[in-house]
Amino acid sequence: MAAAPPTAPIRVDDTAGGGRTVRRIAAVAAVTAAVAAFLAWYGNRHDFFDLRIYMSAMRWWNEGNPLYDYRQPDPVQGELYFTYPPFTALLLRPFAALPLGATFAVFSILTLVAVAVTTWWLVGPATDRRDLPRWFAAGLAVPLVLAIEPSRETLAFGQINMLLIVLILADLLFAVPRNSRWAGVGVGLATALKLFPGIFIVFLLVTRRWRAALVASVTAAVATLLSAAVTPGDSWRFWTHELWATDRVGRLDYTANQSLLGMLSRFTAPEAANRVLWIVLVLAVTGFGLWRAARAVSAGVDPIAGLTLAGLVGALISPITWSHHLFWLVPAMIVLVDAALPVPGGGGGTRWRPGYLVAAGGVFAASVYGVVSFPLWNNDPVPTGSVGEFLLRNLFVLISLLLLAGLPVRRHGGALGW
């Protein structure tokens, strides 16, 4: 009778590894379930309000009316208009032929996919340094990203923000560092769609990515000129008049406007803020923030801190930065968590840095609470009434300023620095 073949011994490492995987799956499932319950309770409080405006404006335009004449009453901010460049309007126009429900579904799915993809990209460097499975880090991070106000508001309003973020991050995380011939195209397209991403063309310039900055500028210009060729009247009107009319977007003092000008406007409402003071602050924040961003790129081993600082600069200096524009808190939190956790093998240190972890937790808690989701004030145009109200109504402005000053940078060799 033949002897039974020997069986491979069960290694302790295999058992431990299997148990670790089970615990990781359980952690991801628990976080996902908790966030899903929170979002189900929170609900869609805006019922795709912005996307409804876009689609109504597209139907109005299709009927032969001037695009920028479309207006929609709003009980809080008066009349609201279509405010995107003509290039964006041309891309949105086909959706007017779809039923609204289908459009809502398409934009929601694209936003969710964009959150998953960008989070996967952003957690990559931190997980690679620690030889952790990226699925685990992304599995924890994606639901947490969906829990914060910028993501909730993007979904609830039906905004296009995350689609722009995909273009920007694909460019700055992959094409630009690899000196691809496509470097700059993503930033250029995003700038043509919505002017805010233009800060990243400046970022490319201050970090001496001359070719990528040129490609981005040419891409934005070509997309803009193509839309002008298709719709010359609306393009002329947008670039010569509507672009400069900030009152078309909403009240500057409205709490959801988390820019420097919004903060100043809440001091003086209903009167206009001092524009000279605002310009001085814009110049100071832009100079300091882009200086730090350039230092992060020149000294760092990954581009996340630098592009995060540039995004925060753009959010602060824009006349209007709604809370759903503040995606840049997401990579900031990832940078802080990465800085807080030890790296095995001494690549940057094996010790914990709990201060950074506390900072990341504070930014997350503030982002879940937000500035408009659970308001403790009315939205009448009145001056900020107390220190507590000032802190709450300018929560993201103050956090952005703190991050601009204190976000850590991982340097060559793994060491952390300022």
C-alpha positions in Angstrom: 0.0 0.0 0.0 1.5 3.3 -1.1 2.3 5.9 1.5 0.2 9.0 1.5 2.0 12.0 0.1 3.3 14.4 2.7 1.2 17.4 3.3 2.7 20.9 3.5 2.9 22.1 7.0 0.6 24.9 8.1 2.7 28.0 8.7 1.9 30.4 11.4 2.5 33.2 8.9 -0.3 31.8 6.7 -2.8 31.6 9.5 -1.9 35.1 10.7 -2.1 36.5 7.2 -5.5 34.9 6.6 -6.8 36.3 9.9 -5.5 39.7 9.1 -7.3 39.7 5.7 -10.6 38.7 7.4 -10.2 41.5 9.9 -9.4 44.0 7.2 -12.5 42.9 5.2 -14.6 43.3 8.4 -13.2 46.8 9.0 -14.0 47.9 5.5 -17.5 46.4 5.7 -18.1 48.1 9.1 -17.0 51.5 7.9 -19.0 51.2 4.7 -22.1 50.2 6.6 -21.8 53.1 9.1 -21.3 55.7 6.3 -24.1 54.2 4.2 -26.5 54.5 7.2 -25.4 58.1 7.8 -25.9 59.0 4.2 -29.3 57.3 4.1 -30.3 59.3 7.1 -28.9 62.5 5.6 -30.6 62.0 2.3 -30.5 64.1 -0.8 -31.3 67.4 0.8 -30.8 69.5 -2.4 -32.6 67.1 -4.9 -30.0 67.8 -7.7 -30.8 71.5 -7.5 -27.8 72.7 -9.6 -28.1 69.9 -12.2 -31.8 70.9 -12.6 -30.6 74.5 -13.4 -28.1 73.1 -15.9 -30.7 71.0 -17.7 -33.3 73.8 -17.6 -30.8 76.2 -19.1 -29.9 73.6 -21.8 -33.5 73.2 -22.8 -33.9 77.0 -22.8 -30.9 77.3 -25.1 -32.1 74.5 -27.4 -35.3 76.5 -27.9 -33.2 79.3 -29.4 -32.9 81.6 -26.4 -29.7 83.3 -25.3 -27.9 80.9 -22.9 -26.9 83.4 -20.3 -30.4 84.9 -20.1 -31.7 81.9 -18.3 -32.5 82.6 -14.7 -34.1 80.6 -11.9 -35.6 82.0 -8.7 -34.0 80.9 -5.4 -35.6 81.7 -2.0 -32.2 82.2 -0.3 -30.0 83.9 -2.9 -32.5 85.5 -5.3 -32.1 84.7 -9.0 -29.6 82.1 -10.1 -28.2 81.7 -13.6 -26.2 79.4 -15.8 -22.6 80.5 -15.1 -20.3 77.9 -16.8 -18.2 78.7 -19.9 -19.7 77.9 -23.3 -17.4 74.9 -23.7 -19.1 73.3 -20.7 -22.5 74.2 -22.0 -21.7 72.4 -25.3 -20.8 69.2 -23.4 -23.9 69.4 -21.2 -26.3 70.2 -24.1 -26.8 66.5 -25.2 -28.1 65.6 -21.7 -31.1 67.9 -22.2 -32.5 65.2 -24.5 -32.5 62.6 -21.7 -35.2 62.3 -19.0 -34.2 64.1 -15.9 -34.1 60.9 -13.9 -31.6 59.3 -16.3 -29.4 62.5 -16.1 -29.5 62.3 -12.3 -28.4 58.7 -12.4 -25.6 59.3 -14.9 -24.1 62.2 -12.9 -24.4 60.3 -9.6 -22.7 57.2 -11.0 -19.9 59.2 -12.6 -19.3 61.1 -9.3 -19.2 57.9 -7.3 -16.8 56.3 -9.8 -14.7 59.5 -9.7 -14.5 59.4 -5.9 -13.4 55.7 -6.0 -10.8 56.2 -8.7 -9.2 59.4 -7.2 -9.1 57.9 -3.7 -7.4 54.8 -5.1 -4.8 57.1 -6.7 -4.2 59.2 -3.6 -3.8 56.4 -1.1 -1.3 54.7 -3.3 2.0 56.3 -2.2 1.2 55.9 1.5 0.2 52.2 1.1 3.3 51.4 -1.0 5.6 52.8 1.6 4.2 50.4 4.1 3.6 47.4 1.8 -0.1 47.5 2.7 -2.8 46.3 0.3 -4.2 49.3 -1.5 -7.7 47.8 -1.6 -7.8 48.0 2.2 -6.7 51.6 2.4 -9.1 52.6 -0.4 -11.9 50.5 1.0 -11.7 52.5 4.3 -11.1 55.8 2.6 -13.8 55.8 -0.1 -16.8 55.7 2.3 -15.1 58.3 4.6 -14.6 60.6 1.6 -18.3 60.2 0.7 -19.3 61.1 4.3 -17.8 64.7 4.2 -19.7 67.7 3.2 -17.9 68.5 -0.1 -18.8 65.0 -1.4 -22.3 65.0 0.0 -23.0 68.5 -1.5 -21.5 67.4 -4.9 -23.8 64.5 -5.1 -26.9 66.2 -3.7 -26.5 69.3 -6.0 -25.6 67.2 -9.1 -22.3 69.0 -9.5 -19.5 68.2 -12.0 -16.7 68.9 -9.6 -15.4 65.3 -9.3 -15.2 64.9 -13.1 -12.8 67.9 -13.1 -10.8 66.4 -10.2 -10.2 63.2 -12.3 -8.8 65.3 -15.1 -6.5 67.3 -12.8 -5.2 64.4 -10.8 -4.7 62.2 -13.8 -2.5 65.0 -15.2 -0.6 66.0 -12.0 -0.2 62.5 -10.5 0.8 60.6 -13.7 1.3 62.5 -16.9 3.3 65.4 -15.5 5.7 63.4 -13.3 6.4 61.0 -16.2 6.9 63.9 -18.6 4.3 62.4 -20.9 3.5 64.3 -24.1 0.0 64.5 -22.8 1.1 66.4 -19.6 -1.0 69.5 -19.2 -3.9 68.3 -21.3 -6.1 67.3 -18.3 -5.5 70.6 -16.5 -6.2 72.5 -19.7 -9.5 70.8 -20.3 -10.5 71.2 -16.7 -9.7 75.0 -16.9 -11.8 75.3 -20.1 -14.7 73.6 -18.3 -14.6 75.6 -15.1 -12.1 78.4 -14.5 -11.0 77.4 -11.0 -8.5 74.7 -12.3 -6.5 77.5 -13.9 -4.6 77.8 -10.6 -2.9 74.5 -11.6 -1.5 76.2 -14.7 0.1 78.7 -12.4 1.3 75.8 -10.2 2.9 74.2 -13.3 4.7 77.5 -13.9 6.0 78.0 -10.4 7.2 74.4 -10.3 9.0 75.0 -13.7 7.1 72.4 -15.7 7.3 74.8 -18.6 6.1 72.4 -21.3 3.2 71.1 -19.3 2.1 74.6 -18.5 2.3 75.5 -22.2 0.3 72.5 -23.2 -2.3 73.2 -20.5 -2.7 76.8 -21.7 -2.9 75.9 -25.3 -5.5 73.1 -24.5 -7.7 75.5 -22.6 -7.4 78.1 -25.4 -8.2 75.7 -28.1 -11.3 74.3 -26.3 -12.4 77.9 -25.7 -11.9 79.0 -29.3 -13.7 75.9 -30.6 -16.7 76.7 -28.4 -16.5 80.3 -29.6 -16.6 79.1 -33.2 -19.8 77.0 -32.5 -21.6 79.6 -30.4 -19.9 83.0 -31.0 -22.6 85.3 -29.4 -22.8 83.4 -26.2 -19.0 83.1 -26.0 -18.5 86.8 -26.5 -21.1 87.6 -23.9 -19.6 85.2 -21.3 -16.0 86.4 -21.6 -16.8 90.1 -21.8 -19.6 90.4 -19.2 -21.0 87.3 -17.4 -17.6 86.1 -16.2 -17.2 89.2 -14.1 -20.7 89.3 -12.7 -20.2 87.4 -9.4 -23.8 88.2 -8.4 -25.0 85.7 -11.0 -23.6 82.8 -8.9 -25.1 83.8 -5.6 -24.5 86.0 -2.5 -20.9 86.5 -1.6 -21.7 86.5 2.1 -23.7 83.2 1.9 -22.2 80.8 4.4 -21.5 78.1 1.7 -19.0 80.5 0.1 -15.8 79.4 1.9 -13.4 81.8 0.2 -11.4 84.7 1.6 -13.9 87.1 0.0 -16.8 85.1 1.5 -15.3 85.5 5.0 -14.7 89.2 4.6 -18.3 89.6 3.2 -19.7 88.0 6.3 -18.1 90.7 8.4 -19.7 93.5 6.4 -23.0 92.1 5.2 -25.2 93.4 3.7 -22.5 95.9 2.6 -19.8 94.9 0.2 -16.4 93.8 1.6 -13.4 96.0 1.2 -11.9 94.9 -2.1 -8.5 96.4 -1.5 -8.1 94.3 1.7 -9.3 91.3 -0.2 -6.7 91.8 -3.0 -3.9 92.2 -0.4 -5.0 88.9 1.3 -5.2 87.2 -2.1 -1.7 88.3 -3.1 -0.3 87.2 0.3 -2.0 83.8 0.3 -1.1 83.1 -3.4 2.5 84.0 -2.9 2.9 82.0 0.3 0.9 79.0 -0.8 2.5 78.6 -4.2 5.9 79.1 -2.6 5.1 76.2 -0.3 3.7 74.1 -3.2 6.9 74.7 -5.2 9.0 73.6 -2.2 6.9 70.5 -1.8 7.4 69.5 -5.4 11.2 70.2 -5.4 11.8 68.4 -2.1 9.2 65.7 -2.0 9.0 62.1 -3.2 5.4 62.3 -4.3 3.4 65.1 -5.8 0.3 65.0 -3.5 1.3 67.6 -1.0 2.3 70.1 -3.6 -0.9 69.8 -5.7 -3.0 69.9 -2.5 -1.4 73.2 -1.5 -2.1 74.6 -4.9 -5.7 73.5 -4.7 -6.1 75.1 -1.3 -4.7 78.4 -2.7 -7.3 78.3 -5.6 -10.1 77.7 -3.1 -9.1 80.6 -0.9 -8.5 83.2 -3.6 -11.5 82.5 -5.8 -14.3 85.1 -5.2 -16.8 82.2 -4.7 -15.8 78.8 -3.4 -18.8 76.7 -2.5 -18.2 74.0 0.1 -18.7 71.4 -2.6 -15.6 72.8 -4.3 -13.3 71.9 -1.4 -12.2 68.4 -2.5 -8.7 69.5 -1.6 -9.4 68.6 2.0 -9.3 65.0 1.0 -5.7 64.8 -0.2 -4.8 67.0 2.8 -6.2 64.4 5.2 -4.4 61.6 3.4 -1.1 63.6 3.6 -1.7 64.1 7.4 -2.5 60.4 8.0 0.5 59.3 5.9 2.8 61.6 8.0 1.3 60.3 11.3 1.9 56.6 10.6 5.3 54.9 11.0 7.1 53.5 8.0 8.7 50.1 8.5 12.4 49.9 7.8 13.1 53.5 8.8 12.1 55.2 5.6 11.1 58.4 7.2 11.0 57.1 10.7 9.4 54.2 12.6 7.7 56.3 15.2 4.1 57.5 15.3 3.4 61.2 15.1 0.0 61.5 16.9 -0.2 65.2 16.3 -0.7 64.7 12.6 -3.3 62.0 13.2 -5.2 64.4 15.6 -5.1 67.1 12.9 -6.4 64.7 10.3 -9.2 63.6 12.6 -10.1 67.2 13.3 -10.3 68.1 9.6 -12.4 65.0 9.0 -14.8 65.8 11.9 -15.1 69.4 10.7 -15.7 68.3 7.1 -18.5 65.9 8.2 -20.2 68.6 10.2 -19.6 71.2 7.4 -20.8 74.7 7.1 -24.3 74.3 5.6 -25.4 70.8 6.4 -26.3 71.4 10.1 -26.5 75.2 10.4 -27.0 77.0 13.7 -27.8 80.3 12.1 -30.1 81.9 9.5 -28.8 82.9 6.1 -30.0 86.5 6.1 -27.3 89.0 4.9 -26.3 90.2 8.3 -22.7 90.6 9.8 -21.1 87.7 11.8 -22.4 88.2 15.3 -19.9 86.4 17.6 -16.6 84.6 17.8 -18.3 81.2 17.8 -20.4 82.1 14.8 -17.3 83.4 13.0 -15.5 80.1 13.6 -18.4 78.0 12.4 -19.4 80.1 9.4 -15.8 80.2 8.2 -14.8 76.7 9.2 -13.3 75.6 5.8 -11.6 79.0 5.2 -9.8 78.7 8.6 -8.9 75.0 8.0 -7.6 75.8 4.6 -5.4 78.6 6.0 -4.0 76.3 8.7 -3.3 73.5 6.2 -1.6 76.0 3.9 0.7 76.9 6.7 1.2 73.5 8.3 0.7 70.6 5.8 3.8 68.4 6.1 6.0 67.4 3.1 7.7 64.0 2.7 11.2 64.7 1.5 13.8 62.5 -0.3 14.9 59.8 2.0 11.4 59.7 3.6 12.0 62.4 6.2 9.1 64.8 7.0 9.5 68.5 6.9 7.9 71.8 6.3 
